Amino acid sequence: MRTVLITGANRGIGLAHTASYLGRGVRVIATARLPSEAEDLEALGRAHPDRLTILRFDARDPHGPAELKRAVGDQPIDLLFNNAGLGHRAGFGGVEAGEFMDVMAGNARAPLLLAQALIENVGASTRRLIANQSRQLGSLAEASGGACAYRASKAALNMITKTLAGDLKSRGVTVIALHPGWVRTRMGGANAPVDVEASVAGQQKIFEHTRLDDSGKFFNYDGEPIPW
């Protein structure tokens, strides 16, 4: 990897990916909804001023992808990692219309629009990889009850992944979806069984070894395939 762009890099898994890639000598473009409040990310920027660029990106803003494209310019991006997302725990009977649209915008619309906005950057790189941070909860094959809006948003992201894999194969761009595991973060909670370091190491191994023949697949963080 030469340059990676990671959305939602101000905390949790995104922050850990950013720190790991910087430690490996990779150039990182990291986004946050409010960069001025991303203290941990700013600390990494001070430690790696030549290799970390911090930019604003709000996954709920329909104009966000175009604004990010203007900031990035024409520089090649080896890995576009759509990591930013919105959580939503409400189940049947508790889902409100506005909340449903917000979670769909953040978890499905934003990755699609960002892929469209930055496809020339990805296509100009050596690696040419788009990775979408999904969840096993978005698998129709494994769906049960609860978190209906969140599950729907991740199922939509999975369909976007499969569709883009077909649309972009002729351009040599690989598109995959990933499940990070149930990770001990602010979203995952203190009782989650997977630590951040294990999730990040597993996902980065997938990024290194995935090839065009794997485009359109859905992987667990340990590399095992997940049914759609």
N, C-alpha and C positions, 0 to 999 in steps of 0.2 A: 504493500500500500504506500502511495505517495501522499495523497490528500484524501481525507474523509470529511464528510459533512454529517454532523449528528444533531438532530433536533431534540429539544427537551433535555439539554445537556447540563442544566443547572443543578440537578440533584439525582439521587438514586442511581439507576442503571446507566442513564446517559452520562452522568458525571463520572462514573467509574470507567466507562468506555473511553471517555475523553482522557482521563488520567493515564489509563493503560496505553493508549496509542501514543500519547506524548512521551511516555517513558520508553517507548520502542522507536522513537525518532520520527514518527509520522506527523505530518502537518495536519492540523485539525481546524475545521470551521465549526464552531459550536454555537448553537442558538439557544436563546432563552426568551420567555415572554417578557420578562422585565430584567434586562441585563444589569441595571443599576442595583438590583437587589440580589443578584446571584453572587454572593460573597465567596463561596468556595470556588466557583468558576473563575472569578476575578483573581483569586489567589493563584490558580494555575496559570492564568495569563501573565502574572508578574514573574512567575518562575520560568515560563517558556514564551517570552515576548516575540520571538521570531517564528514560532510555529503554531501559536494559537490565536485565532481570530474569533472574537465574540460578536455575534450579530443578533438583532432582535427578530423573533418570529413568534407569532401567536397563531396556533393551529386553528383557532376559531374565526380568525379574520380572513374573509374570502380574498382580500387583496394582499395577504401576507406572502404567498408564493411569488407573486410578481415583484414585490418589494425586495424579497430576498435575492431574487435573480439579479436585480439591478445592483445590489450590494456585492454579489459574488462576481459579476462580470462574466468574462469568458474563460476563466481558469478551469482546467480539467478537474473533475471530481471522480476519483476511483471508486469510492463507496458513498452512495447516498443512503443514509440510515434514518428512515422515518421512525424515530423512537418516541417522539412526543405523543401524548395521548391524554384523554380525559377518563377518569374513573366514574362509575355510576353504579350504585349498589341496589337501587330500588327495584322491587319485583312487581309482579302483577298486582294491580290495584293502587300502586304508588308512583307510577310513571306519569309525569306531566309533559304536555306537548312541547313546551320550550326547552325543557331539559333533554328530551329525546332528540330534538333537532341539534342542540349543542353537542351532544356526545357523538352524533353521526357526523357532524361537521368536523369535529376535532380528530376523530379516529378513522374516518373513511374519506371524506372530501379532501381534507388537507394533504394526505399522502398522494392522492391522485393528482391534485393540482400542482404539488411540488415536483412530482415526477415529470409532468408536462413542462413546467417552467425550466427545469434543469436538465432535460434530456440531452441537450447539445453538450453540456459540460460533462455529463457522464459518458456520452458517446465519444468524446475527445480524449478520454483517459485510457490507461493501459488495462485496468481491471474491469471496468464497465459493469458495476454491480449496484443494484437497488435492493435494499433489504427493508422489509416492513415489520415492525414490532407488533405482532398480533398476540393472541392468547389462545390457549387450548379451549377456553370458554366459547370461542367463535367457531369451533368445529361442529358441524351439523351432526356428524356421526356420533359424537360424544355428548351432545347437548342433553341437559336435564332441566330442572326448573331453576328459577331465580335469575336476577340481574338481566331482565329481558332486553332492555335498551342497550346495555353494554355488550351483551352477546351479539345482538343484531349488528352493532357497529363493527365488531371484529369479524363477523361473518361477511359483512360488506367489504371490509378490507381484504379478506381472503379472496373474494371474487375479483376484486381489483387486481390483486397479485396475479391470479391465474390469467386474467385478461391481458394485463401488461406483458406477461411472459410470452403470450402469443403475438402481441402487437410489436414487441421490440426484439424478437429473436433474430429477425433479418438484419438488425443493426448490431448484433453481437452483444446485446445487453442482457444480463442475467437478472431475473427478478424472483425473490424468494420471500416467504413469510416465516416468522420465527415465534416460538413460545419461549420466554425467558425462564420459565419455571415459576414456582411460587416463591418469590424472593423476599428476603427480609429487608424491606424498604419502608418508607412512610406509607406507601400505598399497600404493600403486601402485609405489613404488620410484623410484630416482634415474634410471632409464633410460626412464621413461614419456615419451611425446612431447608431452603436453598440460600446460601450466602451470596452476596453480590459478586464476590471475586470468582466463585465457581461459575455463575451464570455468564459473566463477562468473558471469562477465559474460554468457555465452551462456544459462545457465539462468535468470538473472534476466530476461533479455529474453523468454524463453518465458513466464515467470510474468506479465509485464506484458501480453502480447499474446494469450495463450490465452483462448478463450471457451468457452461451454457446448457449442457445436457440436464442439469439439475433445475433449470429455470421452471418456475411454476410449482415448486415443491414447498411443503410446510414442515419445518424442522423443530424438534425440541432442542433446548440449549445443549444437550449432550450429543446431538447429531442424529438422533433417532427420528424417523419420519412420523408425522401425525396425520391421521385420516382427515379429509376435508369434512 
